[in-house]
Amino acid sequence: MKTVKIKRSEITLFMASIDEKTKEQIGQDKIKRLIQKCQEGYGAIYPVRVVENTYLSGVDYEEKGYSITAASLDWINARTDHKSILLFCNYLASFMLKECNQKKVCVSDEFNGTMTTFYNENI
């Protein structure tokens, strides 16, 4: 049996599931299609995990949304470095901000312990 160790790096985008212009719910199928479109336009394919979430803050606030995680994995020839994943995730955040009419999209970089928020100044 052969084993390979690589440095693990995950970067996660957090976004709401409401289109701020139309006020309609954005379904997971649309999110997946947009990610695929973004990957094709970017010119590199990174493995991405999409998870529907519910964000809570006290008893008076609840919001549906998505976490979208890109990671360095040792399959489908996707082994890559942290910087490459971060650059892609920043590109994806900007893309989703516009395509989904979001007020903001956050990018969490656990490797460096940072959070970057992208704001849509047109909404």
DSSP file (Angstrom, degrees, kcal/mol; ACC not computed):
  #  RESIDUE AA STRUCTURE BP1 BP2  ACC     N-H-->O    O-->H-N    N-H-->O    O-->H-N    TCO  KAPPA ALPHA  PHI   PSI    X-CA   Y-CA   Z-CA
    1    1 A M              0   0    0      0, 0.0     2,-0.4     0, 0.0     0, 0.0   0.000 360.0 360.0 360.0 138.4    0.0    0.0    0.0
    2    2 A K        -     0   0    0      2,-0.0     2,-0.4     0, 0.0     0, 0.0  -0.871 360.0-170.6-106.8 138.9    1.2    3.5   -0.9
    3    3 A T        -     0   0    0     -2,-0.4     2,-0.4     2,-0.0     0, 0.0  -0.963   4.2-165.2-127.6 149.6    0.5    6.6    1.2
    4    4 A V        -     0   0    0     -2,-0.4     2,-0.4    70,-0.0    70,-0.1  -0.999   5.8-155.3-133.9 131.8    1.1   10.2    0.4
    5    5 A K        +     0   0    0     -2,-0.4     2,-0.3     3,-0.0    -2,-0.0  -0.905  16.8 174.6-107.0 135.5    1.0   13.1    2.9
    6    6 A I        -     0   0    0     -2,-0.4     2,-0.4    66,-0.1    68,-0.1  -0.936  40.9 -95.0-131.1 158.1    0.2   16.7    1.7
    7    7 A K        -     0   0    0     -2,-0.3     2,-0.4     1,-0.1    65,-0.0  -0.596  44.4-132.1 -70.6 129.1   -0.3   19.9    3.6
    8    8 A R        +     0   0    0     -2,-0.4     2,-0.4    63,-0.1    65,-0.1  -0.690  30.5 173.8 -88.2 134.1   -4.0   20.4    4.0
    9    9 A S        +     0   0    0     -2,-0.4    63,-1.9    63,-0.3     2,-0.4  -0.969   4.8 178.2-142.7 123.0   -5.4   23.7    3.1
   10   10 A E  E     -A   71   0A   0     -2,-0.4   100,-0.8    61,-0.2   101,-0.5  -0.983   6.0-172.1-125.7 138.5   -9.1   24.7    3.1
   11   11 A I  E     -AB  70 109A   0     59,-2.5    59,-2.5    -2,-0.4     2,-0.4  -0.999  11.9-159.2-129.1 131.0  -10.6   28.0    2.3
   12   12 A T  E     -AB  69 108A   0     96,-2.1    96,-3.5    -2,-0.4     2,-0.4  -0.924   8.2-154.2-120.7 133.0  -14.3   28.7    2.8
   13   13 A L  E     -AB  68 107A   0     55,-3.0    55,-2.4    -2,-0.4     2,-0.4  -0.800  11.1-158.4 -95.4 142.6  -16.7   31.3    1.3
   14   14 A F  E     +AB  67 106A   0     92,-2.5    92,-2.3    -2,-0.4     2,-0.3  -0.991  21.5 158.7-122.4 129.7  -19.8   32.2    3.2
   15   15 A M  E     -A   66   0A   0     51,-2.2    51,-2.9    -2,-0.4    90,-0.1  -0.984  37.3-109.7-147.5 156.8  -22.8   33.8    1.5
   16   16 A A  E     -A   65   0A   0     88,-0.5    49,-0.3    -2,-0.3    47,-0.0  -0.303  20.7-132.6 -78.5 168.7  -26.5   34.3    1.9
   17   17 A S  S    S+     0   0    0     47,-1.7     9,-3.6    48,-0.1     2,-0.5   0.203  76.1  94.3-110.1  15.2  -29.1   32.5   -0.2
   18   18 A I  B    S-E   25   0B   0     46,-0.2     2,-0.6     7,-0.2     7,-0.2  -0.929  72.4-133.1-110.0 129.4  -31.2   35.5   -1.0
   19   19 A D     >  -     0   0    0      5,-2.8     4,-2.8    -2,-0.5     5,-0.3  -0.713  17.5-150.2 -74.9 117.0  -30.7   37.5   -4.2
   20   20 A E  T  4 S+     0   0    0     81,-2.4    -1,-0.1    -2,-0.6    81,-0.1   0.675  91.0  46.9 -70.1 -17.5  -30.7   41.1   -2.9
   21   21 A K  T  4 S+     0   0    0     80,-0.2    -1,-0.2    79,-0.2    80,-0.1   0.886 126.6  24.6 -87.7 -44.4  -32.2   42.5   -6.1
   22   22 A T  T  4 S-     0   0    0      2,-0.1    -2,-0.2    79,-0.1     3,-0.1   0.648  92.3-137.2 -94.4 -16.5  -35.0   40.1   -6.7
   23   23 A K     <  +     0   0    0     -4,-2.8     2,-0.2     1,-0.3    -3,-0.1   0.672  58.1 137.9  64.4  19.7  -35.4   38.9   -3.1
   24   24 A E        -     0   0    0     -5,-0.3    -5,-2.8     1,-0.1    -1,-0.3  -0.648  61.3-102.9 -94.8 153.0  -35.7   35.4   -4.3
   25   25 A Q  B     -E   18   0B   0     -2,-0.2     2,-0.7    -7,-0.2    -7,-0.2  -0.506  28.9-136.5 -70.3 137.3  -34.1   32.3   -2.8
   26   26 A I        -     0   0    0     -9,-3.6     2,-0.1    -2,-0.2    -1,-0.0  -0.887  23.1-141.6 -98.6 116.6  -31.0   31.0   -4.6
   27   27 A G     >  -     0   0    0     -2,-0.7     4,-2.0     1,-0.1     3,-0.2  -0.313  18.6-114.3 -78.3 160.5  -31.2   27.2   -4.9
   28   28 A Q  H  > S+     0   0    0      1,-0.2     4,-2.7     2,-0.2     5,-0.2   0.840 114.6  59.1 -63.6 -34.4  -28.2   24.9   -4.5
   29   29 A D  H  > S+     0   0    0      2,-0.2     4,-2.3     1,-0.2    -1,-0.2   0.909 106.8  47.4 -61.9 -40.7  -28.5   23.8   -8.1
   30   30 A K  H  > S+     0   0    0     -3,-0.2     4,-2.6     2,-0.2    -2,-0.2   0.917 110.6  52.2 -65.5 -42.2  -28.0   27.4   -9.3
   31   31 A I  H  X S+     0   0    0     -4,-2.0     4,-2.3     1,-0.2    -2,-0.2   0.930 110.5  48.3 -58.0 -46.0  -25.0   27.8   -6.9
   32   32 A K  H  X S+     0   0    0     -4,-2.7     4,-2.4     1,-0.2    -1,-0.2   0.917 111.3  49.5 -62.9 -43.9  -23.4   24.6   -8.3
   33   33 A R  H  X S+     0   0    0     -4,-2.3     4,-2.3     1,-0.2    -1,-0.2   0.906 111.5  49.2 -61.6 -41.6  -23.9   25.8  -11.9
   34   34 A L  H  X S+     0   0    0     -4,-2.6     4,-2.5     2,-0.2    -1,-0.2   0.887 109.8  51.0 -67.1 -38.3  -22.4   29.2  -11.1
   35   35 A I  H  X S+     0   0    0     -4,-2.3     4,-2.8     2,-0.2    -2,-0.2   0.928 111.0  48.7 -62.9 -44.2  -19.4   27.6   -9.4
   36   36 A Q  H  X S+     0   0    0     -4,-2.4     4,-2.4     2,-0.2    -2,-0.2   0.908 111.5  49.7 -62.1 -41.6  -18.8   25.4  -12.5
   37   37 A K  H  X S+     0   0    0     -4,-2.3     4,-2.2     2,-0.2    -1,-0.2   0.909 112.0  48.5 -62.1 -42.5  -19.1   28.4  -14.8
   38   38 A C  H  X S+     0   0    0     -4,-2.5     4,-2.1     2,-0.2    -2,-0.2   0.916 109.9  51.4 -63.9 -44.4  -16.7   30.3  -12.6
   39   39 A Q  H  X>S+     0   0    0     -4,-2.8     4,-1.6     1,-0.2     5,-0.8   0.922 110.7  48.8 -59.0 -44.8  -14.2   27.4  -12.6
   40   40 A E  H  <5S+     0   0    0     -4,-2.4    -1,-0.2     1,-0.2    -2,-0.2   0.909 113.4  46.6 -62.5 -42.4  -14.4   27.2  -16.4
   41   41 A G  H  <5S+     0   0    0     -4,-2.2    -1,-0.2     1,-0.2    -2,-0.2   0.799 109.0  55.5 -69.6 -29.1  -13.8   30.9  -16.8
   42   42 A Y  H  <5S-     0   0    0     -4,-2.1    -1,-0.2     2,-0.2    -2,-0.2   0.812 103.2-131.7 -74.7 -30.5  -10.9   30.8  -14.3
   43   43 A G  T  <5S+     0   0    0     -4,-1.6     2,-0.4    -5,-0.2    -3,-0.1   0.490  77.4  79.2  92.6   3.1   -9.1   28.2  -16.3
   44   44 A A      < -     0   0    0     -5,-0.8     2,-0.6     2,-0.0    -1,-0.2  -0.997  67.8-141.3-142.0 141.3   -8.3   25.9  -13.3
   45   45 A I        -     0   0    0     -2,-0.4    -9,-0.0    -3,-0.1    -5,-0.0  -0.908  19.1-178.3-107.8 120.5  -10.6   23.4  -11.6
   46   46 A Y        -     0   0    0     -2,-0.6     2,-0.1    39,-0.0    26,-0.1  -0.929  37.7-103.4-112.7 140.1  -10.4   23.1   -7.8
   47   47 A P        -     0   0    0      0, 0.0    24,-1.2     0, 0.0     2,-0.4  -0.418  44.4-167.6 -61.0 134.2  -12.5   20.6   -5.9
   48   48 A V  E     -C   70   0A   0     22,-0.2     2,-0.5    -2,-0.1    22,-0.2  -0.985  15.3-155.8-131.0 136.9  -15.3   22.5   -4.2
   49   49 A R  E     -C   69   0A   0     20,-2.8    20,-2.7    -2,-0.4     2,-0.5  -0.953  10.7-160.1-110.9 129.5  -17.7   21.4   -1.5
   50   50 A V  E     +C   68   0A   0     -2,-0.5     2,-0.4    18,-0.2    18,-0.2  -0.945  12.0 178.6-113.3 126.8  -21.1   23.2   -1.2
   51   51 A V  E     -C   67   0A   0     16,-2.4    16,-2.5    -2,-0.5     2,-0.3  -0.994  25.2-133.4-130.9 130.6  -23.1   23.0    2.0
   52   52 A E  E     -C   66   0A   0     -2,-0.4     2,-0.3    14,-0.2    14,-0.2  -0.657  34.7-174.7 -78.2 137.4  -26.4   24.7    2.8
   53   53 A N  E     -C   65   0A   0     12,-3.0    12,-2.3    -2,-0.3     2,-0.5  -0.872  27.5-142.5-130.6 161.3  -26.4   26.4    6.2
   54   54 A T  E     -C   64   0A   0     -2,-0.3     2,-0.5    10,-0.2    10,-0.2  -0.995  20.3-154.1-121.5 123.0  -28.6   28.2    8.6
   55   55 A Y  E     -C   63   0A   0      8,-3.6     8,-2.5    -2,-0.5     2,-0.4  -0.845  13.1-168.8 -98.9 129.5  -26.9   31.1   10.4
   56   56 A L  E     +C   62   0A   0     -2,-0.5     2,-0.3     6,-0.2     6,-0.2  -0.912  17.6 177.8-120.0 144.7  -28.4   32.0   13.8
   57   57 A S  E  >  -C   61   0A   0      4,-1.9     4,-0.6     1,-0.4     3,-0.5  -0.772  66.1 -47.5-144.2  97.0  -27.8   35.0   16.0
   58   58 A G  T  4 S-     0   0    0     -2,-0.3    -1,-0.4     1,-0.2     3,-0.2  -0.305  91.1 -56.9  71.3-161.4  -29.9   35.0   19.1
   59   59 A V  T  4 S+     0   0    0      1,-0.2    -1,-0.2    -3,-0.1     3,-0.0   0.579 131.3  54.8 -92.3 -10.6  -33.6   34.2   19.0
   60   60 A D  T  4 S+     0   0    0     -3,-0.5     2,-0.5     1,-0.1    -1,-0.2   0.497  97.6  63.8-103.8  -4.9  -34.5   37.0   16.6
   61   61 A Y  E  <  + C   0  57A   0     -4,-0.6    -4,-1.9    -3,-0.2     2,-0.3  -0.974  47.0 156.7-131.0 128.6  -32.2   36.4   13.6
   62   62 A E  E     + C   0  56A   0     -2,-0.5     2,-0.4    -6,-0.2    -6,-0.2  -0.982  10.5 178.3-145.7 134.0  -32.0   33.5   11.2
   63   63 A E  E     - C   0  55A   0     -8,-2.5    -8,-3.6    -2,-0.3     2,-0.2  -0.999  21.0-137.6-140.6 135.1  -30.6   33.5    7.7
   64   64 A K  E     + C   0  54A   0     -2,-0.4   -47,-1.7   -10,-0.2     2,-0.3  -0.616  41.8 135.2 -85.2 149.8  -30.2   30.7    5.1
   65   65 A G  E     -AC  16  53A   0    -12,-2.3   -12,-3.0   -49,-0.3     2,-0.3  -0.931  42.0 -98.7-169.7-166.6  -26.9   30.6    3.2
   66   66 A Y  E     -AC  15  52A   0    -51,-2.9   -51,-2.2    -2,-0.3     2,-0.5  -0.970   8.4-152.3-134.6 147.0  -24.1   28.5    1.8
   67   67 A S  E     -AC  14  51A   0    -16,-2.5   -16,-2.4    -2,-0.3     2,-0.5  -0.993  16.4-167.1-114.2 132.1  -20.5   27.6    2.7
   68   68 A I  E     -AC  13  50A   0    -55,-2.4   -55,-3.0    -2,-0.5     2,-0.5  -0.968   7.3-168.3-122.9 113.6  -18.4   26.9   -0.3
   69   69 A T  E     -AC  12  49A   0    -20,-2.7   -20,-2.8    -2,-0.5     2,-0.4  -0.895  11.0-168.5-114.0 129.1  -15.1   25.2    0.5
   70   70 A A  E     +AC  11  48A   0    -59,-2.5   -59,-2.5    -2,-0.5     2,-0.3  -0.913  20.4 178.1-108.3 141.4  -12.1   24.7   -1.8
   71   71 A A  E     -A   10   0A   0    -24,-1.2     2,-0.8    -2,-0.4   -61,-0.2  -0.949  38.1-107.3-143.0 158.5   -9.3   22.4   -0.6
   72   72 A S        +     0   0    0    -63,-1.9   -63,-0.3    -2,-0.3     2,-0.3  -0.813  50.8 171.1 -84.8 116.3   -6.0   20.9   -1.5
   73   73 A L        -     0   0    0     -2,-0.8     2,-0.7     5,-0.6     5,-0.2  -0.909  41.2-127.8-128.2 154.0   -6.9   17.2   -2.1
   74   74 A D  S    S+     0   0    0     -2,-0.3     2,-0.3     4,-0.1    -2,-0.0  -0.394  80.0  81.1 -99.9  55.5   -4.9   14.3   -3.5
   75   75 A W  S >  S+     0   0    0     -2,-0.7     3,-1.7     1,-0.1    -2,-0.2  -0.971  81.5  22.8-152.7 164.2   -7.4   13.2   -6.1
   76   76 A I  T 3  S-     0   0    0     -2,-0.3    -1,-0.1     1,-0.3    -2,-0.0   0.800 122.2 -73.3  42.3  38.9   -8.5   14.2   -9.6
   77   77 A N  T 3  S+     0   0    0      1,-0.1    -1,-0.3    -3,-0.0    -3,-0.1   0.855 100.7 132.3  53.2  39.8   -5.1   15.8  -10.1
   78   78 A A    <   +     0   0    0     -3,-1.7    -5,-0.6    -5,-0.2     2,-0.3   0.237  16.7 134.8-107.4  13.0   -6.1   18.7   -7.8
   79   79 A R        +     0   0    0     -7,-0.2     2,-0.3   -33,-0.1    -5,-0.1  -0.476  31.8 147.3 -65.1 125.3   -3.1   18.8   -5.6
   80   80 A T        -     0   0    0     -2,-0.3     2,-0.2    -7,-0.0    -2,-0.1  -0.920  44.3 -92.9-152.8 174.1   -2.2   22.4   -5.2
   81   81 A D     >  -     0   0    0     -2,-0.3     4,-1.7     1,-0.1     5,-0.2  -0.495  35.2-109.0 -96.1 165.6   -0.7   25.0   -2.9
   82   82 A H  H  > S+     0   0    0      1,-0.2     4,-2.7     2,-0.2     5,-0.2   0.896 114.8  54.7 -59.1 -45.9   -2.5   27.3   -0.5
   83   83 A K  H  > S+     0   0    0      1,-0.2     4,-2.5     2,-0.2    -1,-0.2   0.889 107.0  50.8 -59.7 -41.3   -1.8   30.5   -2.4
   84   84 A S  H  > S+     0   0    0      2,-0.2     4,-2.0     1,-0.2    -1,-0.2   0.906 111.9  47.2 -63.4 -41.8   -3.4   29.1   -5.6
   85   85 A I  H  X S+     0   0    0     -4,-1.7     4,-2.8     2,-0.2    -2,-0.2   0.916 111.9  51.0 -65.5 -42.8   -6.6   28.0   -3.7
   86   86 A L  H  X S+     0   0    0     -4,-2.7     4,-2.4     2,-0.2     5,-0.2   0.917 109.3  50.0 -62.2 -43.8   -6.8   31.5   -2.0
   87   87 A L  H  X S+     0   0    0     -4,-2.5     4,-1.9     1,-0.2    -1,-0.2   0.914 112.7  47.3 -61.1 -42.7   -6.5   33.3   -5.4
   88   88 A F  H  X S+     0   0    0     -4,-2.0     4,-3.0     2,-0.2    -2,-0.2   0.928 111.2  50.8 -63.5 -44.8   -9.2   31.1   -6.8
   89   89 A C  H  X S+     0   0    0     -4,-2.8     4,-2.6     1,-0.2    -2,-0.2   0.870 109.1  50.7 -64.7 -36.6  -11.5   31.6   -3.8
   90   90 A N  H  X S+     0   0    0     -4,-2.4     4,-2.0     2,-0.2    -1,-0.2   0.901 112.2  47.5 -65.0 -39.8  -11.1   35.4   -4.0
   91   91 A Y  H  X S+     0   0    0     -4,-1.9     4,-2.3    -5,-0.2    -2,-0.2   0.921 112.8  48.9 -63.8 -44.8  -12.0   35.2   -7.7
   92   92 A L  H  X S+     0   0    0     -4,-3.0     4,-3.1     2,-0.2     5,-0.3   0.895 108.8  53.3 -62.8 -41.6  -15.0   33.0   -6.8
   93   93 A A  H  X S+     0   0    0     -4,-2.6     4,-2.3     1,-0.2    -1,-0.2   0.927 110.9  45.8 -60.7 -45.6  -16.1   35.4   -4.1
   94   94 A S  H  X S+     0   0    0     -4,-2.0     4,-1.5     2,-0.2    -1,-0.2   0.899 114.1  49.8 -63.5 -40.9  -16.1   38.3   -6.5
   95   95 A F  H  X S+     0   0    0     -4,-2.3     4,-2.9     1,-0.2     5,-0.2   0.935 113.4  44.1 -62.6 -49.2  -17.9   36.3   -9.1
   96   96 A M  H  X S+     0   0    0     -4,-3.1     4,-2.2     1,-0.2     6,-0.3   0.844 106.8  61.6 -68.1 -33.8  -20.6   35.1   -6.7
   97   97 A L  H  <>S+     0   0    0     -4,-2.3     5,-2.2    -5,-0.3    -1,-0.2   0.918 115.8  32.0 -56.1 -45.3  -21.0   38.6   -5.2
   98   98 A K  H ><5S+     0   0    0     -4,-1.5     3,-0.9     3,-0.2    -2,-0.2   0.926 119.8  48.8 -80.3 -48.0  -22.1   39.9   -8.6
   99   99 A E  H 3<5S+     0   0    0     -4,-2.9    -3,-0.2     1,-0.2    -2,-0.2   0.813 120.3  37.0 -66.1 -30.9  -23.9   36.8  -10.1
  100  100 A C  T 3<5S-     0   0    0     -4,-2.2   -80,-0.5    -5,-0.2    -1,-0.2   0.318 106.3-122.6-104.2   6.6  -26.0   36.2   -7.0
  101  101 A N  T < 5 +     0   0    0     -3,-0.9   -81,-2.4   -82,-0.2     2,-0.3   0.941  49.3 172.7  50.6  55.1  -26.6   39.9   -6.2
  102  102 A Q      < -     0   0    0     -5,-2.2    -1,-0.2    -6,-0.3     3,-0.1  -0.665  40.2-143.8 -93.1 148.9  -25.1   39.6   -2.7
  103  103 A K  S    S-     0   0    0      1,-0.3    17,-2.6    -2,-0.3     2,-0.3   0.862  86.0  -7.0 -73.4 -38.2  -24.4   42.5   -0.3
  104  104 A K  E     - D   0 119A   0     15,-0.2   -88,-0.5    -3,-0.1     2,-0.4  -0.993  54.1-160.0-156.0 154.5  -21.3   40.7    0.9
  105  105 A V  E     - D   0 118A   0     13,-2.0    13,-3.1    -2,-0.3     2,-0.4  -0.995  19.0-148.2-135.4 131.0  -19.4   37.4    0.6
  106  106 A C  E     -BD  14 117A   0    -92,-2.3   -92,-2.5    -2,-0.4     2,-0.5  -0.808   2.9-156.4-104.5 142.2  -16.8   36.4    3.2
  107  107 A V  E     -BD  13 116A   0      9,-3.1     9,-2.6    -2,-0.4     2,-0.6  -0.971   9.0-159.3-118.3 116.3  -13.7   34.3    2.6
  108  108 A S  E     -BD  12 115A   0    -96,-3.5   -96,-2.1    -2,-0.5     2,-0.8  -0.861   5.1-168.4-101.0 120.1  -12.3   32.4    5.6
  109  109 A D  E  >> +BD  11 114A   0      5,-3.0     5,-1.9    -2,-0.6     4,-1.2  -0.838   6.9 179.0-108.7  92.1   -8.6   31.4    5.4
  110  110 A E  T  45S+     0   0    0     -2,-0.8    -1,-0.2  -100,-0.8   -99,-0.1   0.820  77.5  64.3 -63.8 -31.9   -8.1   29.0    8.3
  111  111 A F  T  45S+     0   0    0   -101,-0.5    -1,-0.2     1,-0.2  -100,-0.1   0.899 118.1  25.0 -59.5 -42.6   -4.5   28.5    7.3
  112  112 A N  T  45S-     0   0    0     -3,-0.5    -1,-0.2     2,-0.1    -2,-0.2   0.447 106.7-121.2-101.9  -2.8   -3.6   32.1    8.0
  113  113 A G  T  <5 +     0   0    0     -4,-1.2     2,-0.3     1,-0.2    -3,-0.2   0.873  68.0 129.8  66.5  37.8   -6.4   32.8   10.5
  114  114 A T  E   < -D  109   0A   0     -5,-1.9    -5,-3.0     2,-0.0     2,-0.4  -0.866  45.8-156.2-124.9 158.4   -8.0   35.6    8.4
  115  115 A M  E     -D  108   0A   0     -2,-0.3     2,-0.5    -7,-0.2    -7,-0.2  -0.996   9.7-166.5-131.3 126.2  -11.4   36.6    7.1
  116  116 A T  E     -D  107   0A   0     -9,-2.6    -9,-3.1    -2,-0.4     2,-0.5  -0.954   7.1-154.8-113.6 130.4  -11.8   38.8    4.0
  117  117 A T  E     -D  106   0A   0     -2,-0.5     2,-0.5   -11,-0.2   -11,-0.2  -0.920   0.6-156.3-110.1 126.9  -15.1   40.3    3.2
  118  118 A F  E     -D  105   0A   0    -13,-3.1   -13,-2.0    -2,-0.5     2,-0.4  -0.880  14.6-157.6 -98.6 126.2  -16.0   41.4   -0.3
  119  119 A Y  E     -D  104   0A   0     -2,-0.5     2,-0.8   -15,-0.2   -15,-0.2  -0.853  13.8-139.1-109.4 140.1  -18.7   44.0   -0.5
  120  120 A N    >   -     0   0    0    -17,-2.6     3,-1.1    -2,-0.4    -2,-0.0  -0.870  14.0-170.3 -95.2 108.1  -21.0   44.8   -3.4
  121  121 A E  T 3  S+     0   0    0     -2,-0.8    -1,-0.1     1,-0.2   -18,-0.1   0.501  78.8  68.3 -79.0  -3.0  -21.2   48.6   -3.6
  122  122 A N  T 3         0   0    0      1,-0.2    -1,-0.2   -19,-0.0   -19,-0.1   0.405 360.0 360.0 -94.9   1.7  -24.0   48.4   -6.2
  123  123 A I    <         0   0    0     -3,-1.1    -1,-0.2   -20,-0.1    -2,-0.2   0.368 360.0 360.0-119.2 360.0  -26.6   47.0   -3.8
